[in-house]
């Protein structure tokens, strides 16, 4: 059943029928390691222990059997709200092996959010970490579709205990005969522009991301130990910490707690990962922290960044401090993982690199036509890991998935030699005096000033009702905000960019609003501006 795809076939054009029938993504990811003789190798380290590939395979089988014993059938849905620990890959892959569709959701949402997702997905089972159960308590009794609640942890709160179900199940389970084009799992979008959208991915999607990005671009291999600060419920983290290591037989480190400079540094020292996946905010925090490990305390050979564009200054300082380049890239929930990326030895900080072979990109102008190099356009992507649709949302599906192309909602510009530079989200772009201004360009310039820890730039109306840039700045520890420092920062932008791009207002904040995946929520700042 294993499927290996040649990413260099016909210059990245994929073969027409790369998958056998039947094809089950979970069986592929797990059983390829058993067939390769890696049963005794450590697959997962988590906060409570270590687990071999053989142990993981048995756990996956037991959970698949547990779900079927509860009467859950092929294509029915299971909502997973799980911290990063062994029970996440167990439940995620166990459901998939049984032909059941897992829905991994953000662990930092509210009861109202979870109520919406349970109703929208019509999930018949909820699998939740004990530490997260309180967020579900107020809503469980009013769910019209939910039949079973399974708790991962010691205290099941009167519900089914995951460990008990697995003890009672067999360590053997034959994978359900799914096809590569069957629905495999969902991820909910962030919902920053409306209700969250259930993004439906297929059985073939996981291995495509491993074969097209992880192996040739990231260069992951069996000997690697990997650690992702981005959590498994996030599309970026799912590939980093589950798909990619299991695709090659590497070892993944899972950490349940929130990633901070201190907690990440502790993992880097203890487990000595060779690949670290971060986000720009975290890299900036670590560089500003006393917890950053010394070079001689690290075994890193690769670092990546996604979620937001990486400011050039952060990348340069990280490489100077650690000796390791950061491969900045962009992916999305809809495309599952990275489709534009920098390459080792060819990193150009301040850009998102070039298209990953197997993916095509285009930049579309306001007139609906492709723009010339050097002009700003909306990024569209074509590639085999694209989601099939948004669940039960035809309007958004038709607006985002355009035949072979998927709209990203990001504005980019392509250089003459093929590097793509992020300009901002389509709804974040500013027109100042009729000229586009990239908020990210202004943010990157401000972030390079030694006083600035974090920054977000949004549009703000001046007294004449015209849009001008406004910057929200978080200073480095120990600095005191005042008008003089604001003027210094404004001058810094004027000295490094065209003068019309400088922020007319600078507001100092202690923190910036962020999603659970570390993305700055600029829409909240825009909303605050308009009150």
C-alpha positions as CSV (number, residue, x, y, z in Angstrom):
1,X,0.0,0.0,0.0
2,X,3.0,2.3,0.5
3,X,3.1,5.2,-2.0
4,X,6.4,6.9,-2.8
5,X,6.2,9.8,-5.2
6,X,9.0,11.2,-7.3
7,X,9.0,15.0,-6.8
8,X,11.3,15.5,-9.8
9,X,9.2,13.6,-12.2
10,X,8.7,15.7,-15.3
11,X,10.0,18.8,-13.6
12,X,7.7,18.3,-10.6
13,X,4.7,17.2,-12.6
14,X,3.2,14.3,-10.7
15,X,2.4,11.0,-12.2
16,X,-1.3,10.6,-13.1
17,X,-2.0,7.5,-10.9
18,X,0.6,7.5,-8.1
19,X,-1.6,5.6,-5.5
20,X,-2.6,2.0,-5.3
21,X,-6.0,0.8,-4.4
22,X,-6.8,0.4,-1.6
23,X,-4.8,3.3,0.0
24,X,-5.1,4.2,3.6
25,X,-2.9,7.1,4.8
26,X,-2.5,5.8,8.4
27,X,-1.6,2.3,7.3
28,X,1.0,3.8,4.9
29,X,2.7,6.0,7.5
30,X,2.9,3.4,10.2
31,X,3.4,0.1,8.3
32,X,6.2,1.5,6.1
33,X,8.3,1.7,9.3
34,X,7.5,-1.8,10.4
35,X,8.3,-3.2,7.0
36,X,11.6,-1.3,7.1
37,X,12.5,-3.0,10.4
38,X,12.1,0.1,12.6
39,X,9.7,-1.5,15.0
40,X,12.1,-1.1,17.9
41,X,13.1,2.4,17.1
42,X,11.7,5.4,19.1
43,X,8.9,7.1,17.1
44,X,7.7,9.5,19.8
45,X,9.0,11.2,22.9
46,X,6.4,13.0,24.9
47,X,6.2,14.5,28.4
48,X,5.5,11.1,30.0
49,X,7.6,8.7,28.1
50,X,8.9,7.3,24.8
51,X,7.2,5.0,22.3
52,X,8.7,2.7,19.6
53,X,7.1,2.4,16.2
54,X,5.9,-1.1,17.2
55,X,4.2,0.4,20.2
56,X,2.7,3.2,18.2
57,X,1.4,0.8,15.6
58,X,-0.3,-1.3,18.4
59,X,-1.8,1.9,19.9
60,X,-3.2,3.0,16.6
61,X,-4.7,-0.4,16.0
62,X,-6.3,-0.5,19.5
63,X,-7.9,2.9,19.0
64,X,-9.2,2.0,15.6
65,X,-10.7,-1.1,17.2
66,X,-12.1,0.9,20.1
67,X,-13.9,3.3,17.7
68,X,-15.5,0.5,15.7
69,X,-16.6,-1.3,18.9
70,X,-18.5,1.9,19.8
71,X,-20.4,1.6,16.5
72,X,-18.6,4.4,14.7
73,X,-18.6,3.6,11.0
74,X,-16.6,4.6,7.9
75,X,-16.8,8.3,7.0
76,X,-18.4,9.3,10.3
77,X,-16.5,12.0,12.2
78,X,-14.6,12.3,15.4
79,X,-13.6,15.6,16.9
80,X,-10.1,15.6,18.5
81,X,-9.2,18.3,21.0
82,X,-5.9,16.9,22.3
83,X,-2.6,18.3,23.6
84,X,0.6,17.3,21.9
85,X,1.3,13.8,23.4
86,X,1.2,10.2,22.3
87,X,-2.6,10.1,22.3
88,X,-2.8,12.6,19.5
89,X,-1.1,10.4,16.8
90,X,-2.8,7.4,18.4
91,X,-6.3,8.9,17.9
92,X,-5.6,10.7,14.7
93,X,-4.1,7.7,12.8
94,X,-6.4,5.2,14.6
95,X,-9.5,6.9,13.3
96,X,-8.0,7.2,9.8
97,X,-7.0,3.5,9.8
98,X,-10.7,2.7,10.6
99,X,-11.9,4.8,7.7
100,X,-13.3,7.3,10.2
101,X,-12.6,11.0,9.7
102,X,-10.7,12.8,12.6
103,X,-11.1,16.6,13.0
104,X,-8.2,18.1,14.8
105,X,-9.2,21.4,16.5
106,X,-7.4,24.2,18.2
107,X,-6.9,23.5,21.9
108,X,-7.1,27.1,22.9
109,X,-10.7,28.0,21.9
110,X,-13.8,28.8,23.8
111,X,-16.9,26.6,24.7
112,X,-18.8,28.6,22.0
113,X,-16.2,27.7,19.4
114,X,-16.4,24.0,20.3
115,X,-20.1,24.1,20.3
116,X,-20.1,25.4,16.8
117,X,-17.6,22.8,15.5
118,X,-19.4,19.9,17.1
119,X,-22.7,21.0,15.5
120,X,-21.2,21.9,12.2
121,X,-19.2,18.7,11.8
122,X,-21.9,16.4,13.3
123,X,-19.1,14.6,15.0
124,X,-20.4,11.5,16.8
125,X,-17.4,11.2,19.1
126,X,-15.3,13.7,21.0
127,X,-11.8,12.8,22.1
128,X,-10.5,15.4,24.6
129,X,-7.5,15.8,26.8
130,X,-8.3,15.7,30.5
131,X,-6.8,19.2,30.9
132,X,-9.1,20.6,28.3
133,X,-12.3,19.0,29.4
134,X,-13.7,22.0,31.3
135,X,-14.1,23.9,28.0
136,X,-16.6,21.2,26.9
137,X,-18.5,20.8,30.1
138,X,-21.1,23.5,29.5
139,X,-22.0,22.3,26.0
140,X,-22.0,18.5,26.0
141,X,-25.6,18.0,27.1
142,X,-27.0,19.9,24.2
143,X,-25.2,18.3,21.3
144,X,-27.7,16.7,18.8
145,X,-25.1,14.4,17.1
146,X,-22.6,13.5,19.8
147,X,-22.8,9.9,21.0
148,X,-19.6,9.3,23.0
149,X,-17.0,11.4,24.9
150,X,-13.5,9.9,25.3
151,X,-11.1,11.5,27.7
152,X,-7.3,11.2,27.4
153,X,-5.9,11.2,30.9
154,X,-6.5,9.8,34.4
155,X,-9.8,11.5,35.3
156,X,-12.4,10.7,32.7
157,X,-15.0,13.0,34.4
158,X,-17.6,10.3,34.2
159,X,-17.0,9.7,30.5
160,X,-15.1,7.0,28.6
161,X,-11.5,6.7,29.5
162,X,-9.3,6.4,26.4
163,X,-6.7,4.1,28.2
164,X,-9.5,1.7,29.3
165,X,-10.9,1.5,25.8
166,X,-7.5,0.7,24.3
167,X,-6.7,-2.0,26.9
168,X,-9.9,-3.8,25.9
169,X,-9.2,-3.6,22.2
170,X,-6.9,-5.8,20.1
171,X,-3.4,-4.7,19.0
172,X,-4.3,-6.0,15.5
173,X,-6.5,-4.1,13.1
174,X,-6.8,-4.4,9.3
175,X,-7.0,-1.1,7.7
176,X,-10.3,-0.2,6.1
177,X,-10.1,-0.2,2.3
178,X,-10.2,3.5,1.6
179,X,-9.0,5.3,-1.6
180,X,-6.5,8.1,-2.0
181,X,-9.4,10.4,-2.9
182,X,-11.6,9.6,0.1
183,X,-12.1,12.2,2.8
184,X,-9.4,11.5,5.4
185,X,-9.4,14.3,8.0
186,X,-10.5,17.8,8.6
187,X,-8.8,20.9,9.9
188,X,-10.9,24.0,10.8
189,X,-9.7,27.3,9.5
190,X,-8.9,30.1,12.0
191,X,-12.2,31.8,11.4
192,X,-10.7,35.3,11.5
193,X,-13.0,36.5,8.7
194,X,-16.2,34.7,9.8
195,X,-17.2,31.3,11.2
196,X,-14.5,28.7,11.1
197,X,-14.5,26.5,7.9
198,X,-14.1,22.7,8.0
199,X,-11.4,22.1,5.5
200,X,-11.6,18.6,4.1
201,X,-8.4,16.8,3.2
202,X,-8.0,13.5,1.4
203,X,-6.0,10.3,2.1
204,X,-3.4,11.2,-0.4
205,X,-2.7,14.7,1.0
206,X,-0.4,13.7,3.9
207,X,2.1,11.7,1.9
208,X,2.2,14.3,-0.8
209,X,3.5,16.9,1.6
210,X,6.2,14.6,2.8
211,X,7.3,13.5,-0.7
212,X,7.2,17.0,-2.2
213,X,8.4,19.2,0.6
214,X,9.8,17.3,3.6
215,X,12.2,15.0,1.8
216,X,13.6,17.1,-1.1
217,X,13.4,20.6,0.5
218,X,13.7,20.1,4.2
219,X,15.9,17.1,3.7
220,X,14.4,15.0,6.5
221,X,15.9,11.6,7.1
222,X,15.6,8.6,9.3
223,X,18.3,9.7,11.7
224,X,16.6,13.0,12.5
225,X,15.0,13.9,15.8
226,X,12.4,16.6,15.1
227,X,10.6,19.1,17.4
228,X,7.8,21.4,16.3
229,X,6.8,24.4,18.4
230,X,3.7,24.6,16.2
231,X,1.1,22.2,17.6
232,X,-0.3,19.2,15.8
233,X,-3.8,20.7,15.4
234,X,-2.2,23.3,13.1
235,X,-1.6,22.2,9.5
236,X,2.0,23.3,9.8
237,X,2.5,21.4,13.0
238,X,0.7,18.3,11.8
239,X,3.2,17.9,9.0
240,X,6.2,18.8,11.1
241,X,5.5,16.6,14.1
242,X,3.6,13.7,12.6
243,X,3.6,13.2,8.8
244,X,7.2,14.0,8.1
245,X,9.0,12.0,10.8
246,X,6.7,9.0,10.3
247,X,7.2,9.2,6.5
248,X,10.9,8.5,6.9
249,X,11.1,6.7,10.3
250,X,12.5,9.7,12.2
251,X,11.7,10.5,15.9
252,X,9.4,13.3,16.9
253,X,9.3,15.2,20.2
254,X,5.9,16.3,21.5
255,X,5.4,18.9,24.2
256,X,2.0,19.5,25.7
257,X,2.6,22.9,27.2
258,X,2.5,26.2,25.4
259,X,5.8,27.0,23.5
260,X,7.7,29.8,25.2
261,X,11.4,30.7,25.0
262,X,12.1,28.8,28.2
263,X,10.1,25.6,27.4
264,X,11.4,25.4,23.8
265,X,15.0,25.9,25.0
266,X,14.5,23.1,27.5
267,X,13.4,20.7,24.8
268,X,16.3,21.7,22.5
269,X,18.7,20.9,25.3
270,X,17.1,17.7,26.6
271,X,16.2,15.9,23.3
272,X,18.9,17.4,21.0
273,X,16.6,17.7,18.0
274,X,18.3,18.1,14.6
275,X,15.2,19.8,13.0
276,X,13.3,22.6,14.7
277,X,10.1,24.0,13.3
278,X,9.2,27.5,14.7
279,X,7.2,30.6,13.9
280,X,8.6,34.2,13.6
281,X,7.2,35.4,16.9
282,X,8.9,32.5,18.8
283,X,12.2,33.0,17.0
284,X,12.1,36.7,18.0
285,X,11.2,35.8,21.6
286,X,14.1,33.3,21.9
287,X,16.6,35.8,20.5
288,X,15.5,38.3,23.1
289,X,15.7,35.7,25.9
290,X,18.4,34.6,28.2
291,X,17.2,31.0,27.6
292,X,18.6,30.7,24.1
293,X,20.9,27.7,24.1
294,X,24.5,28.2,23.0
295,X,25.8,26.8,19.8
296,X,27.6,24.0,21.6
297,X,24.4,23.0,23.3
298,X,22.5,22.4,20.1
299,X,22.5,19.6,17.4
300,X,20.3,21.5,15.0
301,X,21.0,21.2,11.2
302,X,17.6,22.6,9.9
303,X,15.2,25.2,11.1
304,X,12.0,26.2,9.4
305,X,9.5,29.0,9.8
306,X,5.9,29.5,8.6
307,X,2.6,30.8,9.9
308,X,3.7,34.3,9.1
309,X,6.4,35.8,6.9
310,X,9.8,35.8,8.7
311,X,11.4,39.3,9.0
312,X,14.9,39.3,7.5
313,X,16.5,40.7,10.7
314,X,15.2,37.8,12.8
315,X,16.5,35.2,10.3
316,X,19.9,36.9,10.1
317,X,20.2,37.1,13.9
318,X,19.2,33.5,14.4
319,X,21.8,32.3,12.0
320,X,24.4,34.4,13.6
321,X,23.5,33.0,17.0
322,X,23.1,29.4,16.2
323,X,24.9,28.8,12.9
324,X,21.7,27.4,11.3
325,X,19.7,29.0,8.5
326,X,15.9,29.3,8.9
327,X,14.0,28.0,5.8
328,X,11.1,30.4,5.7
329,X,8.1,29.2,3.7
330,X,4.4,29.6,3.4
331,X,1.7,27.0,3.6
332,X,-2.0,27.1,4.5
333,X,-4.8,25.1,6.0
334,X,-6.2,24.7,2.5
335,X,-2.9,23.4,1.0
336,X,-2.0,21.5,4.1
337,X,1.7,22.4,4.2
338,X,4.5,24.5,2.6
339,X,4.4,25.2,-1.2
340,X,6.8,28.1,-1.4
341,X,10.1,27.8,0.5
342,X,13.7,28.9,0.8
343,X,16.3,26.2,0.3
344,X,19.4,25.3,2.3
345,X,22.4,27.2,1.0
346,X,20.1,29.5,-1.1
347,X,18.3,31.3,1.7
348,X,17.4,34.9,0.9
349,X,16.0,36.4,4.1
350,X,13.1,38.7,3.6
351,X,11.7,36.4,0.9
352,X,9.6,33.2,1.0
353,X,11.8,31.6,-1.5
354,X,10.7,29.7,-4.6
355,X,7.9,27.2,-5.4
356,X,8.3,23.7,-4.1
357,X,8.5,21.3,-7.1
358,X,5.1,19.7,-7.6
359,X,3.3,23.0,-7.0
360,X,2.7,25.8,-9.4
361,X,2.0,29.4,-8.3
362,X,0.7,32.5,-10.1
363,X,0.1,36.1,-9.0
364,X,-3.3,37.6,-10.1
365,X,-3.9,41.4,-10.3
366,X,-7.1,43.2,-9.6
367,X,-8.2,42.8,-13.2
368,X,-8.1,39.0,-12.9
369,X,-5.0,38.6,-15.0
370,X,-1.5,37.5,-14.1
371,X,0.8,40.3,-13.2
372,X,4.3,40.8,-14.5
373,X,7.4,40.1,-12.3
374,X,8.0,43.0,-10.0
375,X,4.2,43.7,-9.6
376,X,2.0,42.9,-6.6
377,X,-0.6,40.2,-7.1
378,X,-2.7,37.7,-5.1
379,X,-1.1,34.4,-4.7
380,X,-2.8,31.3,-6.2
381,X,-1.5,27.8,-5.8
382,X,-2.0,24.6,-7.7
383,X,-0.8,21.3,-6.1
384,X,-1.9,17.8,-5.1
385,X,-2.3,18.5,-1.4
386,X,-5.1,21.0,-1.9
387,X,-8.2,20.4,0.2
388,X,-11.3,19.2,-1.7
389,X,-13.7,21.7,-0.2
390,X,-15.0,23.5,2.9
391,X,-17.6,21.3,4.6
392,X,-21.1,22.4,4.1
393,X,-20.0,25.8,2.7
394,X,-20.5,26.0,-1.1
395,X,-20.1,29.7,-1.4
396,X,-16.7,29.8,0.3
397,X,-15.6,26.7,-1.5
398,X,-16.3,28.2,-4.9
399,X,-14.6,31.5,-3.9
400,X,-11.4,29.7,-2.8
401,X,-11.0,26.6,-4.9
402,X,-10.9,27.7,-8.5
403,X,-10.6,24.5,-10.5
404,X,-6.9,23.4,-10.2
405,X,-6.1,26.7,-8.3
406,X,-6.5,27.7,-4.7
407,X,-6.7,31.3,-3.7
408,X,-4.4,32.0,-0.7
409,X,-5.6,35.5,0.2
410,X,-1.9,36.7,0.3
411,X,-0.3,39.4,-1.7
412,X,3.1,38.7,-3.2
413,X,5.7,40.1,-5.6
414,X,8.1,38.0,-7.7
415,X,11.6,39.1,-8.4
416,X,13.3,38.6,-11.8
417,X,15.2,35.6,-10.5
418,X,12.1,33.9,-9.1
419,X,12.1,34.7,-5.4
420,X,8.7,35.6,-3.9
421,X,8.3,38.3,-1.3
422,X,5.3,38.6,1.0
423,X,3.5,41.9,1.0
424,X,0.6,41.1,3.3
425,X,-2.9,39.6,3.4
426,X,-5.2,40.9,0.7
427,X,-7.3,42.6,3.4
428,X,-4.3,44.0,5.2
429,X,-2.8,45.8,2.1
430,X,-2.7,49.6,2.3
431,X,-3.1,52.1,-0.5
432,X,-1.4,55.3,0.5
433,X,-1.7,58.1,-2.1
434,X,-3.0,55.5,-4.6
435,X,0.1,53.4,-4.2
436,X,0.2,50.0,-2.5
437,X,2.1,49.8,0.7
438,X,3.0,46.4,2.1
439,X,2.4,46.4,5.9
440,X,4.9,43.5,6.2
441,X,7.7,45.7,4.6
442,X,7.1,48.4,7.2
443,X,6.9,45.8,10.0
444,X,10.2,44.2,8.9
445,X,11.9,47.6,8.8
446,X,10.7,48.4,12.3
447,X,11.6,44.9,13.6
448,X,15.2,45.5,12.6
449,X,15.5,48.4,15.1
450,X,17.2,47.2,18.3
451,X,14.3,48.6,20.5
452,X,11.6,46.6,18.8
453,X,10.5,43.1,19.9
454,X,7.3,42.8,17.9
455,X,5.3,45.0,15.6
456,X,2.1,45.1,13.5
457,X,1.1,47.7,10.9
458,X,-2.4,48.4,9.9
459,X,-4.3,51.2,8.0
460,X,-5.7,54.1,10.0
461,X,-7.7,57.1,8.7
462,X,-6.2,60.5,9.1
463,X,-8.2,63.7,9.7
464,X,-9.0,63.9,6.0
465,X,-10.3,60.3,5.9
466,X,-7.3,59.0,4.0
467,X,-5.6,55.7,4.9
468,X,-2.1,55.9,6.4
469,X,0.1,53.3,8.1
470,X,-0.2,53.0,11.9
471,X,2.3,50.8,13.9
472,X,1.6,48.9,17.1
473,X,4.9,48.2,18.7
474,X,6.0,45.9,21.6
475,X,9.4,47.0,22.9
476,X,12.2,44.8,24.2
477,X,12.3,44.2,27.9
478,X,13.5,47.1,30.0
479,X,12.7,49.9,27.5
480,X,10.2,52.6,28.4
481,X,7.9,53.9,25.6
482,X,7.7,57.7,25.0
483,X,7.2,60.2,22.2
484,X,10.9,60.5,21.7
485,X,11.3,56.8,21.0
486,X,8.3,56.9,18.7
487,X,10.0,59.7,16.7
488,X,13.2,57.6,16.5
489,X,11.3,54.7,15.1
490,X,9.5,56.8,12.5
491,X,12.8,58.2,11.4
492,X,14.2,54.7,11.1
493,X,11.5,53.8,8.6
494,X,12.0,57.0,6.6
495,X,15.7,56.4,6.4
496,X,15.2,52.8,5.1
497,X,12.0,53.0,3.0
498,X,10.3,55.4,0.7
499,X,9.1,58.3,3.0
500,X,5.4,57.8,2.2
501,X,5.6,54.4,3.8
502,X,6.5,55.6,7.3
503,X,3.9,55.0,10.1
504,X,2.1,58.3,10.9
505,X,1.2,56.9,14.4
506,X,3.0,54.6,16.7
507,X,1.2,53.0,19.6
508,X,3.1,51.0,22.2
509,X,1.5,47.8,23.6
510,X,2.6,45.2,26.1
511,X,1.5,42.4,23.8
512,X,0.0,42.0,20.3
513,X,-3.2,40.0,19.8
514,X,-2.4,36.5,18.4
515,X,-4.1,33.3,17.4
516,X,-3.1,30.1,19.1
517,X,-0.7,29.4,16.2
518,X,1.2,32.6,16.8
519,X,-0.3,34.7,13.9
520,X,-0.9,38.4,14.8
521,X,-4.6,39.2,14.6
522,X,-4.3,42.4,12.7
523,X,-8.1,42.5,12.2
524,X,-8.4,43.2,15.9
525,X,-6.1,46.1,15.7
526,X,-8.0,47.5,12.7
527,X,-11.2,47.1,14.6
528,X,-9.8,49.0,17.6
529,X,-8.7,51.8,15.1
530,X,-12.3,52.2,13.8
531,X,-14.0,52.5,17.2
